[in-house]
Amino acid sequence: MTAVHAKPGEPVRPGAVLLEVSGRPLIALPGAVPIYRDLKPGAHGEDIGQFQRALQSLGYDTGGDTAGEFGSGTKTALTRLYAKLGFDHPVTGTDDEARLKAAEQAVDTAQRQVDLLKSQIAAASSATSGAATAPDGRPAAGPKEAVGGESLDTQLRYARKTLVSAQSDRARLVETTGPMLPVSEAVFLPAFPAQVTAFSAKVGDPVKAPLITLSTGELGVTSRMTPDRAALLKPGMPVEIEVTGSDRHTTGKVASVGEPTAADPAAEGTPGGAGGAGGGGALMAQVLITPDTVLGPDWAGRDVQLTVTAASSGADVLVVPLSAVSTGADGKASVVKVAQDPGGPPTARVDVVAGLAGGGFVQVTPVRTGELAPGDRVMVSEK
């Protein structure tokens, strides 16, 4: 790699040069389909049409070229793009240049022969039409006749055919040679601005794939949750997003909740957020989160922990640890209150109505008012 023009985290605009390899540029262009072949004059296809649209979006007119056909207008636009970027435009090859030069010479030679014959015919026609005779007394050749050969008119007819053939050969070469876009000098990106995520080499290092990694559009967060957890979520719910093992955090909102499907244990990113990822083949629902602020490139690919507020009590409530609540055979929930008064009973069972749960705690309301109050101790396990 001989030069770097784009830095990780900085926005990449259409038409920008990302880097150079052996002095040749890698250009970012708008388009959904990756470039998979050299784009050459005379070529046809949807990839040519995509390239033409990219040139036009950057302000380079492709002239009268038919969409999807690499013609002279596209060659001119490509040449202007490279000139603007400060690079010589690539061509189809030195062999093609030599063939084109030979074709030009063939046209010039044929044209000179036609012009010569036309001048000879004109000179012969202007000669006097007297009763000229040859030295042996026979009539001399006519003004458009060649002595001992074809007439000048016949020679001119063949010369014109040769000229037309040479011009046709030259036109075919012009149509299929000249400025081109090599597959190694362009990357099509579906959305802008894009960002450089990483380089695999630095200036002076040998090139190895992948040389550059880019991301397009804004980063989002994806999680896979068990159906029971996903059922609690609705689009628009607020979410706290925290990078695992880091103090970086932000907020966002639930964008969508997918239908539960069988999880692929080999799929990347299946461990997800608060829901976890379950075993292979378990039903999981995909949840998409939209961050409230644009996430930087250092967030890309990181594991995050999600905290979703599925519901709120709206006011201060009495809560106990989840493990403190038990359900009896009659289906009633209760907690065991530990006495604070040494003279009273050591424990007392208090019937409660459980409410919202979150963060390891659950809201409880004593069935009989006053049996449980803030500060009371409750049993979370028995030995």
N, C-alpha and C positions, 0 to 999 in steps of 0.2 A: 504494500500500500504506500503510495507516494504522497498523499495529502488527504486531510480530513476537513470538510467544510461544515458539517453539522455536528452539534454537540448533544449528548444525551440530555433529555429534558426540554430542549429548546424546540419551538414549533417548526415544522417543515412545511414549506409552501409549495404549491404546484410549480414545476419548472426549475426547482432548486437543484443544485449539484450537491450531492451528499458526500462524496469522496472521490478520490482519483486512484486508479490502479495503473501503474506504468504511464502516468501522465494523461490517461483517458478518463472521462467523467462517468459517474453513475448519476443519472438524472431521474428525479421523482416526477412522475406524470399521473394525471387523474385517469382512473379506469378500473373496472371491476375484475377484468380477466388478466391474469399474469402473462407477461410476454414469454412465449415459448419457442420463437424462431426469429431469425434475422428478418427484419422488415425491409424488403428490397423493391426497387422500381419494377413495375409490371406485375407485382403480386396482388392477389385478391383475397378477401376474407373479412370476417367480422373484426379480427384483430387490427386489420388495416383501418377499418372504419373507426375503431376505438382510438387509434393513434391520430387519425385526422381530427376527431372531435377534441382530443387533448390539445393539439396544435391550435385549433380554432379558439378554444377556451383561453389560451394564453395570448391570443391576439394575432396569430399567424394564419393568414388566409390561405386555403388550399386551392384557390382558383376554381377552375371549372371541372376539377376531377370528380368523377362519380364516387359517391360514398362507397367505401370498401375497395376502391381501386387506386393503387399507388401510381399516380401519374406525375406529370411535370409540375402541377401546382403543389402537390405534396412534397416533391423534391425541393421546390423553392422555399416552402415553409420550413422544412427541416433545416435547410442551409441557413436561413435567417435565425432560427433558434440557436444553433451552434455558434453562429457569429455573435449573438447577443451574450452567450455564456462565455465567450472568449476561447473557443476551441475550434480547430479545423474539423469540418464535417467529415465523417467516414465515407468511403466510397466502396463500391462493390469489388474492387481489386485492380492491381496493376495490369493483369492480363486483359481485363475488360477495357482499360484505357488504351492499351496497345491495339486491340481489335477495333476500337472506335476510331483511333487515328488512321488505321489502315482503311477503314470504310470511308472516312472523309477523303482520303487520297484517291480511292477508287471513284468516288463521285466527281472529284475535280478532274481526273483523267478523262472520264467519260464525257464530262461537260466540255472539256477542251476539244475533244474529237468532234463532237457535234458542232461546236462553233467553227472549227476549221472547215468541215465539209460544207457548212452553210455559206461560208465566205467563198469557197471554191466554186460552188454552184452559182452564187451571185456574180462572181467574176466571169464565169463562162457565159452566163446569160447576157451580160452586157457587151460581150465581144461582137464584133461586126458579123453580120449574117451573109457575107459575100460568098461567092462560089469558091470556097477554099478547096484545094486539092492536096492530096498527099504527094510526096516526091515520086511515087510510082505511077501517079496519074489517077489513082482512085480517089473518091470523095473522102475528105477528112472527117474524123470523128465529130459527132455533134457536140454542142456546148455542154451537155450533161452526161456525156458518155466517156467512159474510161477506156483508153486504148488497151486491148488485150485483157480486160477484166470487167468487173461489175460497174454499172453506171454509178455516178455520184449520188443520184437519188436513192438507189438501193443501199449504198454504203451508209447514207444518212439515216435511212429507216432502221438498219441494224444498230447503228450507233445510238439512236434514241432509245431502242429497247435496252441496250446495255446501260444507259444512263438511268432509266426507270428502275431497273433491277438493282443497280448500285444504291440509288436513293432509298429503295425499299429495305435493303439490307441495313443501311445506316439508320433508318427510322426504327427498325426493330431493336438495334443495339442501343440507340438513345433511350428507347422505352424501357429497357431492362437493365440499364447500367447507370452509374452515377451515385449521388448521395443516398445513403441508406441508414437504417437504425439497427445496430448490432444488438443482439439479445443481452450482451454483457454491459451495455451502456444505458439501460433504462429499467426502472422498476415502476410498475403501475400500482397505485394505491386506491382503494375504493372510497376513501373519505379524507378530507383535509380540514383543519391542520392535522398532520401526523407528528409523531414523536419518535426520536431514536431511543430505543430502549437499551441497546448494548452494541459494542464492537467486539469482535473476537481477535482483533489485532490492532497494533498501533503503527504509526508511520515508520516504514523501514522493515516491517515484518513481512514474511511471505504470506500470500493470501491463502486462506483456507475457509471452507464453508462451515457454518454460515458466517459471512464476513460482517454483516450488519443485521440487526433485528429492529424492526419498527413496529409501532402500534398506531392504530388509526382510531379517530373518534375519542370520546371521553371514556375513562375507565368506569366500570360498574362492578357490582359485587354479586356473586352467585352463591347460593347455598342450597343444599339438599337436606330436607327435613322429613321426619316420619309423618305419615298422614295425620295423626292426632295433633301434632304440634302445628302442622301447616294449616289445619282446619281453624285454628285460632286467629290466623292472620287474614288481613284484608288490605287491599291497595290503599295507600295513604297513611298507614300506621307509621309512627316515628320509630327509628332504629338508631341505636348507638353502635358504632363500628370501631373496633379496636384491633390494631395489628398485634397478632399473637407474639408474646415475648418482647413487647415494645411499649413505650408510653405514648405512641402516636395514636390518635383517635379522631373521629369526626362523627357527624350525624348524617342520617339519610331517611328515606321513606321506602316502604314496601311498594315496588312497582307492579309486580304481578306474582300470582301464586299458581303454579302449574298443577295439572292433575297427577295423582300418584302413578308412577310407572316403575317397572322392575329396574332396579339399579344395576349398572354394569360395574362389577368390582374392579375391573381394569381401567375404568374411565378415570381421567385425571380430575382432581378437584372434588371427588365424591365426599370426602370428609368435609362437612360444611357447617360452620357457625354453631349456633346454639342447638341445632337439631341433631348433630352427629350424623354418621353415615351408615350405620347398620351393617349387617353382613351382606355378602354377595347374594344378589337376587331379591333382596328385601324391597318392598314397595317404598319409594321415596318420591317426594314432591319437590320440584325445582322452584326456588323462590329468588326473584330478582330484586335487588335493592338499588335504588338510585341515590347516590350521595348528594348531600345538599351543596357541597362545594366540589370544584374540580380536583380530582386526585392527581398528585404528581406521579411521574414515572417510577419513583421508588416504591410505589404501592403495587405495581404490576406483579402478578404472580404470588403475592404474599398471602399467607393464611391469616384470616381475621376471625375475631369473635364477635358475634352479633347479639345484642340485647334488644329485644322487641317489646315494646309496651303494648300488650294485647288489650288491656283494660285498666282502668284506674278507679279507685274508690272515690276520688273527688275531694276527700278530706282525710284527716288523721283517723286511723282506725286501730283497733287492738289486734296485734299479730303475735303468733307464736311460731317456733320452728316447725317445719312440716312433720318432722319425726315425733313431735309431741302429740299429734292428733291421731287417735285410733277410732275405729268403727266397731261397735259391738254387734252381737248376733241380731239385735233388733234393728240394725241399720242406723242407729244414732251415733253421732260423732261426739267425742268427749276428750278432755285433757285431764291429766292427773296433776292437781295443784299440790305443791310441796309447802308444808306449813312453815311460816316464818316465826311463829310464836312457839318457843320451846314447850310451853305448857299445853298446847293444843294437840289435836291428832296429827300424826306425821304426814299423812297425805289425805287428799279428798278428791273424788272424781267429780268433775264439773261437766255437765252436758253443754255442748256448744253447737252453733250453726256455723259451718265453714263457708268462707267467701272466696275472694280472689286470692290467687297464689302467685308468687314470683320471688326470685332471688333466694329460694330456700325457706321462705316464710309463707304463712297462710293467714288470712284474715279470719278471726273468730269473734262470735258474739255469744255471750253466755245466755242460755235459755232462761235462767232466773237472774234477773238484774242484780248486780252487785256481787255475784259469786266470783267474778274474775275481774281484776283491775290492773292497770299499768303498774309494773314493778313486781307483780307476783311471780314466783318461781314455779315452773312447770317441769315435769319429768320428761326427759327425751329418751331415756333408756332405763332398763331395769337390769340389775346384776343378780 
